[in-house]
């Protein structure tokens, strides 16, 4: 079933967005077993994204096929050390002190960490990230830090937004992404879209989508 879901999804996702950029599927693997993740990889997934550091650590050696590894969840500064040199792209750099600590730890470890700046596109109190109007200033400040390479922007759309709102917000993100890209050849990823909203996000210009439920089904959250 997982392999079939992946194949169906890959067939549905357009190869390129309206800007001619290849669209990459990142499988969001929160709460999934290594067996399920490996089935998704065998179905054609090339990139996987973790939300939790402990899960990343516990499963790291059990994942087959050498997929690109993304960290897509909220990251605490005291847990950076467990991810250094193992994550290909951090999507959720949502505050300056996190970027500063990741820079320091990366330099100490002799690695360069590739990052996306998280933008709070809906100005939601429940989500982290830089306001869109501060994105270029945040980029300029974080770009000065050593051992980091900014490769683009990430945003999560408001959960209850309709398609037109998602398109509008996504286009605003795209404008800022394009403005940054004009001055920096390293800018290449606009990460927007999940299982419920990836289609309008791609229409707006996303080239990285983070999909979990459409691949693995509804998550079984542990009871406390």
Secondary structure, DSSP 8 states (H G I E B T S, - for coil): -HHHHHHHHHHHS-SB-TTS-B-EEEEE-TT--HHHHHHHHHHT--EEEES-HHHHHHHGGG--S--EEEE-S---GGGGGGTTTT-SEEEEE-SHHHHHHHHHHHHHHT--EEEEEEE-TT--TTS-SB-GGGHHHHHHHHHTSTTEEEEEEEE---TT--HHHHHHHHHHHHHHHHHHHTT-TT--EEEE--TTTHHHHHHHT--EEEESHHHH-S------
